C-alpha cells in the first residue's frame, strides 16, 4: 500500500508568444522548509486545465522540451536539467486509458523554489497562456515527518506512527 503524504499543486506560467526558454518556479510559502518526497508532472492530454488559474496545461509534445532544475536551501542544485517527462505519472493510450505510475521519489531535500526553474530546449511557441503543472509530495518536519496513519477504531492500541 502507498503511504499518504502531504500534497501541494503548483504551476509555472508560460505566457503566450513568449520567446523565453527559462522560467523560475514561483515562491511557494506553503512548501518552505518542507521535505520533498515526490514530484508528479501533468500533460494536457490528461489534465486539460489547471484548477489554480484555469489556464491550459502544456501538451505532452511540449513537455518533451522542458527540463527541471531544483536548488536546495544551501544553494546546491540537486536536480539539474532533468527531463520533465520523467515526472509524468499519468499516461493514456487508446488501448490503456489512464495508467498511473508512482511519482519520482526524493529523500527529503528542502527546495528553494524561487531559485529553482524550468528550462526549455526551445521556446514553446504557444499562442495562449499555458502552465507547467506539478504535484509536490512532501513531509512537514514540524509534524514529526510522519505519513498519515489511523489508530485502531475498536478502542485497542493505536497504530504506530510511520516515519
N, C-alpha and C positions, 0 to 999 in steps of 0.2 A: 504494500500500500504506500502511496506517495505521502510524504509529510506535507502539512499545510503551513505555508509561510505567509508572512505579510506581503501585500502587493500594492504597487502604485503604477498607474498607467501614465506614461509621459509622451509628449510629442515634440518633434523638432520641425519647425515650419520651413518650407521651401517656397519662397514667393514665386508667383507666376513670372515667366520670362527672365528669371534670374540667370546671370552668366557666372555666378559664383560657384565654386566647387568645394567650399568648406563652410560648415555651419556649426556654431557652438551649440551645445546642449544647454538649454535654459537652466537657471538655478532651480533646484528642487528642494524647497525648505522642508518638506516632509521627509526627505531622504538624507538630510545632513547627518553625518556620523552614524549612519545605519550600515550594517554589514551585508554586502552584496552576496546573494547565494545563487541568483539566476537571472537571465535575460531572455525574453522572447521578442521576436520581431514579427510584424504582420504586413501582409501584402493586400492590395485592393481586391484581389480575387476572392479572398475570404472575409475581409473586413473592409467594406467599401468606404466607410467614413469614420472619422474619429468622433467618439462621444464627447470629447473635450471641446473641440472647435467646430465640429460638423464638417470639416474640410475633408477632401478626398485623401485616402491613404495612397502612398506610392504603389505602382504596379510591381509585379514580380520581375518584369524586364528591367524596370528602373532600379529595383533593389539590387540587381546584379552589378550595378555601377557604384554602390555605396559601401564604404568601409568605416568601421567604428574604431575610435581611439578613446581609451579611458585612462584618466590620470587619478592617482590616489591622493590622499591628503598630504603626503610627504613630498609630492611633486614628481613621483615616478610614473611613467606611462606603463602600466602593467598589461594593457591591451593596445597594440599598435597596428593600425590598418588591417583589422580583422574583417573579412568579407561579411557584410550584414546578412547575406543569405544563409550563413552558418547558424544564425539565431532564429531562423524561421521555424516555427513549431507546428503550424497547421498547413497542410498541403491538400490539394484536391486534384483528382483527375476524373474523367468521365466514369472510369471503372470503379474507382475507390474514392468517394467523396469524403472530405474532412478527416484525414488521417492526422492524429496528433502525436507529436514526439515530445519527449521531455525537454525542458528548457536547458540552455547552456549553463552548466554549473560553475560556480566560483567558490572561493574559500573564505569569504568574509572580508574582502577588501572594502575599505571605505572610499567611495568615489567622490572626487571633487568635480561635480557636474559642470559648473561654469568653465572649468579648464579642460573638459572633455569635449569631443566634437566628432562629426562625421565628415568624411572626405569622399568626393565623387571622382571617378576616373574622367568624367566629362560632365558638363552642365546637363541637367535633365531635359531642358527644352520644354518644360511643362507650360501650357498656355493658361492654366488656372493654378491658384494656390494649392499646394499639397502638403502632406505631413509624413514624416517618418514616425511610425507609432511603435512604441516599445513597452513591454511589461517588465517591470523591475520587481524581482522577488528578493526579499531582504529579511534580516533579523534585527531586532531592536535591542542593543546592548543594555538599555535601561530596564528592559523587561526580562533580563536573565537569558537572552538568546534562545529562548525556548520556542518550539513549534507549538501549534495548538494541540492540546490534549484534553481528554474528557475523563472526569472521575467516574467511579462506579455508581451508576444510578440506583442501585439496590441498597444503598446505605453501607456498603462494605468499604474497604480501604480504597482511597482514591488512587487513580493511576499515577505512576511516577512521571515526573516531568522528563521530556526528551530534550536533549541539548545537541 
